[in-house]
Amino acid sequence: MDAELQKLVDSGKLTAANAEMLDQLKPGSFCLHKSWGFGRVADWNLLLNQILIDFAKKKAHPMQLHYAAENLAPIPAEHFLAQKATDLDALKNQLKEDAAGMMRNILQSLGGKATQTQISGWLLGDVFSEPEFKRWWDSTKKLLKKEGHFLIPTKKNDPIELRDAPVSRADELLAFFNQARQPKEQAAALDQIIKLHHEFQEPEKQLQPLLDAIEETARRNQRLNPAMAFELLIGRDDLLQREPRLRSANPDFTIEHLVAEEETRLADILPKLPSAKERRVLHVLPAALGQRWTVRALQLMQGSNARLVSSMPKVFAEAGRLDDLRAAVDRSLREHSATSEMLFWLCKNRADWPELINPELLSAILSACERDQHNESNSRSTRLRDLLLSDRSLIPDIFAGADPGLARDVMRRLMLSPVFDELTKRSLMARIIKLYPDLQSLITGGQVEEKSEALVVSWSSLQKRKAELEELVNRKIPENSKEIGVARSYGDLRENFEFKAAKEMQAVLMRRKSELERDLHRARGTAFESPDFSQVSIGTIVTLRDTNTHKEETYTILGAWDGDPDRAIISYQTAIGKSLLGHRLGEVVELNAEGDTGCYAIIAIEPAPLDQVPPDPELVETVS
């Protein structure tokens, strides 16, 4: 023990246990603190009863001797953090040249095991950048799996453990399988065994018991968890294919047999399977169901499983039954019974099915979107609606060479659809009119007003305009008429100032009355309920961030008469409102505000508060 420490013990100022601990914390040594982390002893000042520690964020931090002895853990020079502090360049080279050896050092320094998060915490920043660490970790993990001294867990958040003795990869995989308590864990272990089947030196001895266990688990799970039974049987077949010396104890228990037994539950089972295994099941439908497989396959395609819908045509193609699929899809289009997922698949693959791309397709799309809206389907079902709006070549493809009469019928159908707001309808119809200019009359004649004529307003602002009109008609105009009569009685109208002023006011009042009547005729009242906040639309609050200054601004976009600049409420008819409408989250728009042009990213779209003023029943009836 250090002589000075011994003096402190002899004088009773320090316990022998604390002195022994401090003897390991001499200047230049390394230590760990539970709160401040890694540190290096900078100096002793025994006269002041202090020890100075250099922590990462606390240089020359003083600690009393007894506190340091009880709260600091000395670490040896070979500790990973000590090596990093001593010679960082040498450590970087070792990590690249002897990754497995350095991982052993890291795990020993962390008590024998560590999670990936703990390991990355020691390496990111001063040793590796994020991309460098990812590349290093991917290659190192492969080495560790082969090395045998490391237990690599299947779950990312579980710790990697250092073993006392090496274990073969084959034994490790078998241990994973045998320790699995749930069928899902067994299936995951089985997938790894199939992938690394060449690691097993005695497959008959090592894998035959595993194969028997898989079949038994699949049989037990068929009734309550049929999806897992399918997964296990597919894994069993893959293992038998790779290891022909293995034998099935139940050769009649096949995927085809399971499909036939679970035919009525396939629509619920298939979405629960991984995509590759779902395709395997689909491809055995002809063998499992015989002649009726096409009927069953078409029924499955009418479900909401998008993955299944995109995979099923390949099954029809392999069986040489594409004509059956084509006829069924054509019938569902004409009957408007096709689901959103089937229509989405058809639109995305329309180059392969040109005979099905016609105006009837757009009518079917509108029907499907209306069903989804009525059923309040989840956001996945809006994919079809979004595709119709974003794919600008879809409508031209649908109407290519079509009769104008069909186009006219579909346009009328579109006008009546409740799925889209008026602006969106006009945008879609404009794509059709571009192909058929003569149909412009459907908008100008059938809709009457031009785009600028349609006014979306809040009920409260509509009632204010109505009250203003009533004030004009019932009070101001009659009073002005009286003033004109009185002024006329003064004689000589050419020099009658009161008469001229009253007549000028009459012109102002009558012009305002005409404007109000025209505006009220065009107005469409709303409380801004259920706005489409998948994009900037009327009745939404949009938050913008300047791409240069990163300053954020928020606008509430409401009706034509609801502007209030002091509260950042703007009409959708303003320049900013028009520039923002229709844009989605994450898009960048160019705005010209107060003479300055800038680019702004849309970082949030939220529904605006509802208009709290209840609509006047008389106004509602008039607007309707």
C-alpha positions as CSV (number, residue, x, y, z in Angstrom):
1,M,0.0,0.0,0.0
2,D,1.1,3.5,-0.7
3,A,3.0,5.0,2.3
4,E,0.9,8.2,2.4
5,L,-2.3,6.2,2.4
6,Q,-1.0,4.0,5.3
7,K,-0.4,7.2,7.3
8,L,-4.0,8.2,6.8
9,V,-5.1,4.7,8.0
10,D,-2.9,4.9,11.0
11,S,-4.3,8.3,12.0
12,G,-7.8,7.0,11.7
13,K,-8.7,9.3,8.8
14,L,-9.3,6.5,6.3
15,T,-10.4,2.9,6.7
16,A,-8.1,0.1,5.6
17,A,-10.7,-1.1,3.0
18,N,-11.0,2.4,1.5
19,A,-7.2,2.7,1.4
20,E,-6.8,-0.6,-0.5
21,M,-9.3,0.7,-3.1
22,L,-7.6,4.0,-3.4
23,D,-4.3,2.2,-3.9
24,Q,-5.7,1.0,-7.2
25,L,-6.7,4.6,-8.2
26,K,-3.2,6.1,-8.4
27,P,-2.7,9.0,-10.9
28,G,-2.8,7.8,-14.5
29,S,-5.1,4.8,-13.7
30,F,-8.6,4.4,-15.1
31,C,-12.0,4.1,-13.4
32,L,-15.8,4.0,-13.8
33,H,-18.4,6.0,-12.0
34,K,-22.1,4.9,-12.1
35,S,-23.3,8.4,-13.1
36,W,-20.4,10.1,-14.8
37,G,-19.0,7.0,-16.7
38,F,-15.4,6.5,-17.7
39,G,-12.6,8.6,-16.1
40,R,-8.9,8.9,-15.6
41,V,-7.3,9.7,-12.2
42,A,-5.5,13.1,-12.8
43,D,-3.9,13.7,-9.4
44,W,-4.0,13.1,-5.6
45,N,-4.1,15.8,-3.0
46,L,-4.0,13.9,0.2
47,L,-3.4,17.0,2.4
48,L,-6.8,18.3,1.2
49,N,-8.4,14.8,1.4
50,Q,-9.1,14.9,-2.4
51,I,-8.6,12.9,-5.5
52,L,-9.0,14.6,-9.0
53,I,-10.7,12.7,-11.8
54,D,-10.9,13.6,-15.5
55,F,-14.3,12.6,-16.7
56,A,-15.6,13.2,-20.3
57,K,-17.7,16.1,-19.1
58,K,-16.0,17.0,-15.8
59,K,-12.3,17.7,-16.1
60,A,-10.2,17.7,-12.9
61,H,-13.3,16.9,-10.8
62,P,-12.5,16.7,-7.1
63,M,-13.8,13.9,-4.9
64,Q,-13.2,13.3,-1.3
65,L,-11.1,10.2,-0.6
66,H,-13.7,8.1,1.2
67,Y,-16.4,9.0,-1.4
68,A,-14.0,8.1,-4.3
69,A,-13.1,4.8,-2.7
70,E,-16.8,3.8,-2.3
71,N,-18.1,5.1,-5.7
72,L,-15.3,4.5,-8.2
73,A,-14.5,1.1,-9.8
74,P,-10.9,0.8,-10.9
75,I,-10.5,-0.8,-14.4
76,P,-7.3,-2.4,-15.8
77,A,-5.2,-1.0,-18.6
78,E,-6.5,-3.7,-20.9
79,H,-10.1,-2.6,-20.5
80,F,-11.6,-1.5,-23.8
81,L,-12.3,2.0,-22.6
82,A,-8.8,2.3,-21.2
83,Q,-7.3,1.2,-24.5
84,K,-9.6,3.7,-26.4
85,A,-8.4,6.6,-24.1
86,T,-4.7,5.5,-24.4
87,D,-4.2,4.9,-28.1
88,L,-7.4,5.4,-30.2
89,D,-5.6,4.8,-33.6
90,A,-4.2,1.5,-32.5
91,L,-7.7,0.4,-31.3
92,K,-9.3,1.3,-34.6
93,N,-6.7,-0.9,-36.4
94,Q,-7.4,-3.8,-34.0
95,L,-11.1,-3.5,-34.6
96,K,-10.6,-3.9,-38.3
97,E,-7.9,-6.6,-38.1
98,D,-9.1,-8.7,-35.2
99,A,-12.8,-8.0,-34.9
100,A,-13.6,-11.2,-33.0
101,G,-10.8,-10.5,-30.5
102,M,-11.9,-7.0,-29.9
103,M,-15.5,-8.2,-29.4
104,R,-14.2,-10.6,-26.7
105,N,-12.5,-7.6,-25.0
106,I,-15.7,-5.5,-25.2
107,L,-17.8,-8.2,-23.7
108,Q,-15.3,-9.0,-21.0
109,S,-15.2,-5.2,-20.2
110,L,-19.0,-5.3,-19.9
111,G,-19.1,-8.3,-17.6
112,G,-19.4,-11.1,-20.2
113,K,-22.4,-9.9,-22.2
114,A,-23.8,-6.8,-23.9
115,T,-26.6,-5.7,-26.2
116,Q,-26.0,-4.2,-29.6
117,T,-27.0,-0.8,-28.2
118,Q,-24.3,-1.0,-25.5
119,I,-21.7,-2.0,-28.0
120,S,-22.6,0.8,-30.4
121,G,-22.6,3.3,-27.5
122,W,-18.9,2.6,-27.0
123,L,-18.0,2.7,-30.7
124,L,-20.1,5.4,-32.4
125,G,-18.7,8.8,-32.6
126,D,-15.0,8.7,-31.8
127,V,-14.3,5.2,-33.3
128,F,-16.9,4.8,-36.1
129,S,-19.4,6.9,-37.9
130,E,-22.9,5.4,-38.2
131,P,-22.4,3.9,-41.7
132,E,-18.9,2.6,-40.7
133,F,-20.3,0.9,-37.6
134,K,-23.1,-0.7,-39.6
135,R,-20.7,-2.2,-42.1
136,W,-18.3,-3.3,-39.4
137,W,-21.1,-4.8,-37.3
138,D,-22.7,-6.7,-40.2
139,S,-19.4,-8.4,-41.0
140,T,-18.3,-8.9,-37.4
141,K,-21.6,-10.6,-36.5
142,K,-21.0,-13.2,-39.2
143,L,-17.6,-13.9,-37.8
144,L,-18.9,-14.3,-34.3
145,K,-21.6,-16.8,-35.4
146,K,-18.8,-19.0,-36.9
147,E,-16.3,-18.5,-34.1
148,G,-18.3,-20.5,-31.5
149,H,-17.3,-18.5,-28.4
150,F,-20.2,-16.1,-28.8
151,L,-23.9,-16.7,-28.2
152,I,-25.8,-14.5,-30.8
153,P,-29.4,-14.1,-29.9
154,T,-32.2,-14.2,-32.4
155,K,-33.8,-11.0,-31.0
156,K,-31.9,-7.7,-31.6
157,N,-32.5,-6.4,-28.0
158,D,-31.2,-9.5,-26.3
159,P,-27.5,-9.5,-25.2
160,I,-24.6,-11.2,-26.9
161,E,-22.9,-13.5,-24.5
162,L,-19.3,-14.6,-24.3
163,R,-18.9,-18.4,-23.7
164,D,-16.3,-20.2,-21.7
165,A,-15.9,-22.8,-24.4
166,P,-16.8,-22.8,-28.1
167,V,-20.1,-24.3,-29.3
168,S,-20.6,-25.4,-32.9
169,R,-23.2,-23.5,-34.9
170,A,-25.2,-26.7,-35.4
171,D,-25.4,-27.4,-31.7
172,E,-26.4,-23.8,-31.1
173,L,-29.2,-24.0,-33.6
174,L,-30.5,-27.2,-32.1
175,A,-30.4,-25.6,-28.7
176,F,-32.4,-22.6,-30.0
177,F,-35.0,-25.0,-31.4
178,N,-35.2,-27.2,-28.3
179,Q,-35.4,-24.2,-25.9
180,A,-38.2,-22.6,-27.9
181,R,-41.4,-22.5,-25.9
182,Q,-43.8,-21.2,-28.6
183,P,-44.4,-22.5,-32.1
184,K,-43.5,-19.1,-33.6
185,E,-40.0,-19.4,-31.9
186,Q,-39.7,-23.0,-33.3
187,A,-40.5,-21.8,-36.8
188,A,-37.9,-19.0,-36.5
189,A,-35.3,-21.5,-35.4
190,L,-36.3,-23.9,-38.1
191,D,-35.8,-21.2,-40.8
192,Q,-32.2,-20.8,-39.5
193,I,-31.6,-24.5,-39.5
194,I,-32.8,-24.8,-43.1
195,K,-30.5,-21.9,-44.1
196,L,-27.5,-23.5,-42.4
197,H,-28.3,-27.2,-42.9
198,H,-24.7,-27.8,-44.3
199,E,-23.4,-27.1,-40.7
200,F,-24.8,-30.4,-39.5
201,Q,-22.3,-33.3,-39.8
202,E,-24.8,-36.0,-38.9
203,P,-28.1,-34.8,-40.2
204,E,-30.0,-38.0,-39.6
205,K,-29.0,-38.2,-36.0
206,Q,-29.2,-34.4,-35.3
207,L,-32.2,-33.4,-37.4
208,Q,-34.6,-36.4,-37.5
209,P,-35.9,-35.8,-34.0
210,L,-36.4,-32.1,-34.9
211,L,-38.4,-33.1,-38.0
212,D,-40.7,-35.4,-35.9
213,A,-41.2,-32.5,-33.4
214,I,-42.1,-30.1,-36.3
215,E,-44.8,-32.5,-37.6
216,E,-46.3,-33.0,-34.2
217,T,-46.4,-29.3,-33.4
218,A,-48.0,-28.6,-36.8
219,R,-50.7,-31.2,-36.1
220,R,-51.4,-29.8,-32.7
221,N,-51.7,-26.3,-34.0
222,Q,-53.9,-27.0,-37.0
223,R,-57.2,-26.2,-35.3
224,L,-56.4,-23.1,-33.3
225,N,-53.4,-21.7,-35.2
226,P,-53.6,-23.0,-38.8
227,A,-51.3,-20.3,-40.1
228,M,-48.5,-21.7,-37.9
229,A,-49.3,-25.2,-39.1
230,F,-48.7,-24.1,-42.7
231,E,-45.4,-22.4,-41.8
232,L,-44.1,-25.5,-40.0
233,L,-45.1,-27.8,-42.8
234,I,-43.5,-25.6,-45.4
235,G,-40.3,-25.6,-43.3
236,R,-40.5,-29.4,-43.0
237,D,-40.7,-29.8,-46.8
238,D,-37.8,-27.4,-47.3
239,L,-35.7,-29.4,-44.8
240,L,-36.6,-32.7,-46.5
241,Q,-35.6,-31.3,-49.9
242,R,-32.2,-30.2,-48.6
243,E,-31.5,-33.4,-46.5
244,P,-33.0,-36.3,-48.6
245,R,-31.8,-38.8,-45.9
246,L,-34.4,-37.5,-43.5
247,R,-37.9,-39.2,-43.4
248,S,-41.3,-37.9,-42.6
249,A,-43.3,-39.8,-40.1
250,N,-46.6,-38.4,-41.6
251,P,-46.0,-38.4,-45.4
252,D,-49.8,-37.8,-46.0
253,F,-49.8,-34.7,-43.9
254,T,-48.9,-32.3,-46.7
255,I,-49.6,-28.6,-47.6
256,E,-52.1,-29.8,-50.2
257,H,-53.9,-31.9,-47.6
258,L,-54.0,-28.9,-45.2
259,V,-55.3,-26.5,-47.9
260,A,-58.1,-28.9,-48.6
261,E,-59.0,-29.2,-44.9
262,E,-58.8,-25.5,-44.2
263,E,-60.4,-24.3,-47.5
264,T,-63.1,-22.3,-45.7
265,R,-60.6,-20.5,-43.5
266,L,-58.0,-19.6,-46.2
267,A,-59.1,-16.0,-46.4
268,D,-58.2,-15.5,-42.7
269,I,-55.1,-17.8,-42.7
270,L,-53.2,-16.4,-45.7
271,P,-52.7,-12.8,-44.5
272,K,-51.0,-14.2,-41.4
273,L,-48.3,-16.0,-43.4
274,P,-45.0,-14.4,-44.5
275,S,-45.2,-13.4,-48.1
276,A,-43.0,-16.1,-49.4
277,K,-44.9,-18.8,-47.6
278,E,-48.2,-17.3,-48.7
279,R,-47.1,-17.7,-52.3
280,R,-46.2,-21.3,-51.6
281,V,-49.7,-22.0,-50.4
282,L,-51.3,-20.2,-53.3
283,H,-49.3,-22.3,-55.8
284,V,-50.7,-25.6,-54.5
285,L,-54.3,-24.5,-54.8
286,P,-54.8,-26.3,-58.2
287,A,-53.4,-29.6,-56.8
288,A,-55.3,-29.3,-53.5
289,L,-58.8,-28.2,-54.7
290,G,-59.0,-29.8,-58.2
291,Q,-61.4,-28.2,-60.7
292,R,-63.0,-25.8,-58.2
293,W,-59.7,-24.1,-57.4
294,T,-60.4,-21.2,-59.8
295,V,-63.7,-20.4,-58.1
296,R,-62.0,-20.4,-54.7
297,A,-59.0,-18.3,-56.0
298,L,-61.3,-15.7,-57.4
299,Q,-63.2,-15.5,-54.1
300,L,-59.9,-14.9,-52.3
301,M,-59.0,-12.2,-54.7
302,Q,-62.2,-10.3,-53.7
303,G,-60.8,-9.9,-50.2
304,S,-58.7,-7.1,-48.8
305,N,-55.4,-8.9,-48.9
306,A,-53.3,-6.7,-51.3
307,R,-50.4,-9.1,-51.2
308,L,-52.6,-12.0,-52.2
309,V,-54.3,-10.1,-55.0
310,S,-50.9,-9.3,-56.6
311,S,-49.7,-12.9,-56.2
312,M,-52.8,-14.8,-57.5
313,P,-52.4,-13.8,-61.2
314,K,-49.1,-15.8,-61.3
315,V,-51.0,-18.8,-60.1
316,F,-53.5,-18.5,-62.9
317,A,-50.7,-17.9,-65.4
318,E,-48.8,-21.1,-64.4
319,A,-52.0,-23.1,-64.6
320,G,-52.8,-21.7,-68.1
321,R,-56.1,-20.1,-66.8
322,L,-55.5,-16.4,-67.4
323,D,-58.7,-16.3,-69.6
324,D,-60.7,-17.3,-66.5
325,L,-59.1,-14.5,-64.5
326,R,-59.7,-12.0,-67.3
327,A,-63.4,-12.9,-67.6
328,A,-63.9,-12.7,-63.8
329,V,-62.2,-9.3,-63.5
330,D,-64.2,-8.0,-66.5
331,R,-67.5,-9.2,-64.9
332,S,-66.6,-7.6,-61.5
333,L,-65.9,-4.3,-63.3
334,R,-69.2,-4.3,-65.1
335,E,-71.0,-5.2,-61.9
336,H,-69.0,-2.7,-59.8
337,S,-68.2,-5.4,-57.3
338,A,-64.3,-5.3,-57.7
339,T,-62.6,-4.4,-54.4
340,S,-60.2,-1.5,-54.0
341,E,-57.2,-3.9,-53.8
342,M,-58.1,-5.7,-57.0
343,L,-58.6,-2.3,-58.8
344,F,-55.4,-1.0,-57.5
345,W,-53.6,-4.1,-58.8
346,L,-55.3,-3.7,-62.2
347,C,-54.4,0.0,-62.5
348,K,-50.7,-0.7,-61.6
349,N,-50.5,-3.6,-64.0
350,R,-52.7,-2.1,-66.8
351,A,-50.1,-2.6,-69.5
352,D,-50.6,-6.4,-69.1
353,W,-54.4,-6.2,-69.3
354,P,-55.2,-3.6,-72.0
355,E,-58.6,-5.1,-72.8
356,L,-59.8,-4.3,-69.3
357,I,-58.7,-0.7,-69.3
358,N,-61.8,1.2,-70.4
359,P,-64.3,3.8,-69.0
360,E,-66.1,1.1,-67.0
361,L,-62.9,0.8,-64.9
362,L,-63.2,4.4,-63.7
363,S,-66.9,3.8,-62.8
364,A,-65.8,0.7,-60.8
365,I,-63.1,2.8,-59.1
366,L,-65.6,5.4,-58.0
367,S,-67.9,2.7,-56.7
368,A,-65.1,1.1,-54.7
369,C,-64.0,4.4,-53.2
370,E,-67.6,5.2,-52.2
371,R,-67.9,1.8,-50.5
372,D,-64.6,2.4,-48.6
373,Q,-65.8,5.8,-47.5
374,H,-69.1,4.5,-46.4
375,N,-67.5,1.6,-44.5
376,E,-64.9,4.0,-43.0
377,S,-62.1,1.7,-44.1
378,N,-58.6,2.1,-42.9
379,S,-56.0,4.3,-44.6
380,R,-54.8,1.3,-46.7
381,S,-58.0,1.4,-48.6
382,T,-57.3,5.0,-49.7
383,R,-54.5,3.8,-51.9
384,L,-56.8,3.5,-54.9
385,R,-58.1,7.0,-54.4
386,D,-54.6,8.4,-54.1
387,L,-53.5,6.5,-57.2
388,L,-56.4,8.0,-59.2
389,L,-55.3,11.5,-58.2
390,S,-51.5,11.0,-58.5
391,D,-51.2,8.9,-61.6
392,R,-51.9,11.5,-64.3
393,S,-51.7,9.0,-67.1
394,L,-54.3,6.7,-65.7
395,I,-57.4,8.6,-66.9
396,P,-55.9,9.1,-70.4
397,D,-55.2,5.4,-70.6
398,I,-58.7,4.5,-69.4
399,F,-60.3,6.7,-72.1
400,A,-57.9,6.0,-74.9
401,G,-60.1,5.5,-78.0
402,A,-63.3,5.4,-76.0
403,D,-66.6,6.7,-77.3
404,P,-67.4,10.3,-76.2
405,G,-70.8,9.1,-75.0
406,L,-69.1,6.8,-72.5
407,A,-66.8,9.6,-71.3
408,R,-69.9,11.8,-70.8
409,D,-71.6,9.2,-68.7
410,V,-68.6,8.7,-66.5
411,M,-68.1,12.5,-66.1
412,R,-71.7,12.8,-64.9
413,R,-71.0,9.9,-62.5
414,L,-68.0,11.7,-61.2
415,M,-69.9,14.9,-60.6
416,L,-72.3,13.1,-58.3
417,S,-69.6,11.2,-56.4
418,P,-69.3,12.1,-52.7
419,V,-65.8,10.9,-52.4
420,F,-64.1,14.0,-53.8
421,D,-64.5,17.7,-53.1
422,E,-65.4,20.1,-55.9
423,L,-61.9,21.2,-56.7
424,T,-60.7,17.6,-57.0
425,K,-63.6,16.6,-59.2
426,R,-62.8,19.5,-61.5
427,S,-59.2,18.5,-61.6
428,L,-60.2,14.9,-62.6
429,M,-62.7,16.1,-65.2
430,A,-60.2,18.4,-66.7
431,R,-58.1,15.3,-67.6
432,I,-61.1,13.9,-69.4
433,I,-61.9,17.2,-71.1
434,K,-58.4,17.4,-72.4
435,L,-59.2,14.3,-74.4
436,Y,-62.8,15.3,-75.3
437,P,-62.9,19.2,-75.5
438,D,-66.6,19.1,-76.5
439,L,-67.4,17.8,-73.0
440,Q,-66.5,21.2,-71.5
441,S,-70.2,22.0,-71.7
442,L,-70.8,19.5,-68.9
443,I,-69.0,21.8,-66.5
444,T,-70.2,25.2,-67.9
445,G,-73.7,23.9,-68.5
446,G,-74.3,21.2,-66.0
447,Q,-72.4,22.9,-63.2
448,V,-73.4,26.4,-64.2
449,E,-70.7,28.3,-62.4
450,E,-67.1,28.5,-63.3
451,K,-64.5,27.4,-60.8
452,S,-64.3,30.9,-59.3
453,E,-68.1,30.9,-58.9
454,A,-68.1,28.1,-56.3
455,L,-67.6,29.6,-52.8
456,V,-67.0,27.4,-49.7
457,V,-67.8,29.4,-46.6
458,S,-68.4,28.8,-42.9
459,W,-72.0,28.9,-41.6
460,S,-71.1,31.8,-39.3
461,S,-69.7,33.9,-42.1
462,L,-72.7,33.0,-44.3
463,Q,-75.1,34.1,-41.6
464,K,-73.1,37.4,-41.3
465,R,-73.5,38.0,-45.0
466,K,-77.2,37.2,-44.8
467,A,-77.6,39.5,-41.8
468,E,-75.8,42.3,-43.8
469,L,-78.1,41.8,-46.7
470,E,-81.2,41.9,-44.5
471,E,-79.8,45.1,-42.9
472,L,-79.4,46.6,-46.4
473,V,-82.9,45.6,-47.6
474,N,-84.9,46.2,-44.5
475,R,-83.2,49.4,-43.1
476,K,-80.4,51.1,-45.0
477,I,-82.0,51.1,-48.5
478,P,-85.4,52.3,-47.2
479,E,-83.7,55.0,-45.1
480,N,-81.7,56.1,-48.2
481,S,-84.9,56.2,-50.3
482,K,-86.4,58.6,-47.6
483,E,-83.3,60.7,-47.7
484,I,-83.6,61.0,-51.5
485,G,-87.2,62.1,-51.2
486,V,-86.4,64.7,-48.6
487,A,-83.5,66.0,-50.7
488,R,-85.7,66.2,-53.8
489,S,-88.1,68.4,-51.9
490,Y,-85.4,71.0,-51.5
491,G,-85.8,71.8,-55.3
492,D,-83.2,72.5,-58.1
493,L,-81.6,69.1,-58.2
494,R,-78.6,70.5,-60.2
495,E,-77.4,72.4,-57.1
496,N,-78.8,70.1,-54.5
497,F,-75.8,68.6,-52.7
498,E,-77.9,66.5,-50.3
499,F,-79.7,64.9,-53.3
500,K,-76.4,64.1,-55.1
501,A,-75.0,62.6,-51.9
502,A,-78.1,60.5,-51.3
503,K,-78.1,59.2,-54.9
504,E,-74.4,58.3,-54.7
505,M,-75.1,56.4,-51.5
506,Q,-78.0,54.7,-53.2
507,A,-75.6,53.4,-55.9
508,V,-73.2,52.1,-53.2
509,L,-76.0,50.4,-51.4
510,M,-77.5,48.8,-54.5
511,R,-74.1,47.6,-55.7
512,R,-73.4,46.0,-52.3
513,K,-76.9,44.4,-52.4
514,S,-76.1,42.9,-55.8
515,E,-72.8,41.6,-54.6
516,L,-74.3,40.0,-51.5
517,E,-77.1,38.4,-53.4
518,R,-74.6,37.0,-56.0
519,D,-72.3,35.8,-53.2
520,L,-75.0,34.1,-51.2
521,H,-76.3,32.4,-54.3
522,R,-72.8,31.0,-54.9
523,A,-72.1,30.1,-51.3
524,R,-71.9,26.6,-50.0
525,G,-72.0,26.6,-46.1
526,T,-70.0,24.2,-44.0
527,A,-68.8,23.6,-40.4
528,F,-65.5,22.2,-41.8
529,E,-66.3,18.8,-40.4
530,S,-64.4,15.7,-41.7
531,P,-61.8,17.6,-43.9
532,D,-59.4,15.6,-46.0
533,F,-56.2,16.1,-44.0
534,S,-54.2,13.6,-46.0
535,Q,-53.5,16.8,-48.0
536,V,-53.9,20.5,-47.5
537,S,-57.6,21.3,-48.0
538,I,-60.3,23.6,-46.9
539,G,-60.8,23.2,-43.1
540,T,-57.2,22.2,-42.2
541,I,-54.4,23.8,-40.2
542,V,-51.0,23.5,-42.0
543,T,-47.6,24.1,-40.4
544,L,-44.8,25.2,-42.7
545,R,-41.0,25.4,-42.2
546,D,-38.9,27.8,-44.2
547,T,-36.3,25.6,-45.9
548,N,-33.6,28.3,-45.5
549,T,-34.3,29.8,-42.1
550,H,-36.1,26.8,-40.6
551,K,-38.6,29.2,-39.1
552,E,-42.1,27.7,-38.7
553,E,-45.4,29.3,-39.7
554,T,-48.9,28.0,-39.2
555,Y,-52.0,28.8,-41.4
556,T,-55.6,27.9,-40.9
557,I,-57.2,27.6,-44.3
558,L,-61.0,28.2,-44.1
559,G,-63.8,29.5,-46.3
560,A,-63.8,32.4,-48.7
561,W,-65.1,34.9,-46.1
562,D,-63.2,33.7,-43.0
563,G,-59.8,35.5,-43.3
564,D,-58.3,36.9,-40.1
565,P,-54.6,37.7,-40.6
566,D,-54.0,38.5,-37.0
567,R,-54.9,34.9,-36.1
568,A,-53.2,33.5,-39.2
569,I,-56.5,32.4,-40.7
570,I,-56.6,32.7,-44.4
571,S,-59.2,32.1,-47.1
572,Y,-58.6,29.3,-49.6
573,Q,-58.9,31.9,-52.3
574,T,-55.8,33.9,-51.2
575,A,-52.5,33.4,-53.1
576,I,-51.1,31.4,-50.2
577,G,-54.2,29.3,-49.9
578,K,-54.3,28.5,-53.6
579,S,-50.5,27.6,-53.5
580,L,-51.0,25.2,-50.6
581,L,-54.2,23.4,-51.6
582,G,-53.7,19.8,-52.7
583,H,-50.2,19.4,-51.4
584,R,-49.3,16.6,-49.0
585,L,-47.2,16.2,-45.9
586,G,-43.5,16.5,-46.6
587,E,-43.9,18.4,-49.9
588,V,-42.1,21.7,-50.5
589,V,-44.1,24.6,-51.9
590,E,-43.1,28.0,-53.1
591,L,-45.0,30.9,-51.6
592,N,-45.0,34.6,-52.2
593,A,-45.8,36.4,-49.0
594,E,-45.6,40.2,-48.7
595,G,-43.5,40.4,-51.8
596,D,-41.0,37.8,-50.6
597,T,-40.7,34.4,-52.3
598,G,-39.6,31.4,-50.3
599,C,-39.8,27.7,-50.2
600,Y,-41.6,26.0,-47.4
601,A,-41.8,22.3,-46.3
602,I,-45.2,21.1,-45.1
603,I,-44.5,19.5,-41.7
604,A,-48.0,19.0,-40.3
605,I,-51.6,19.0,-41.5
606,E,-54.4,18.9,-38.9
607,P,-58.2,19.4,-39.0
608,A,-59.2,22.9,-38.1
609,P,-61.7,23.5,-35.2
610,L,-65.3,23.1,-36.2
611,D,-67.4,26.2,-36.9
612,Q,-69.2,26.5,-33.6
613,V,-72.1,28.7,-34.9
614,P,-75.0,26.3,-35.7
615,P,-76.3,26.8,-39.2
616,D,-79.6,28.7,-39.7
617,P,-82.1,26.1,-40.8
618,E,-83.6,28.6,-43.3
619,L,-80.1,29.2,-44.7
620,V,-79.4,25.4,-45.0
621,E,-82.7,25.0,-47.0
622,T,-81.8,27.9,-49.2
623,V,-78.3,26.7,-50.0
624,S,-79.6,23.2,-50.6
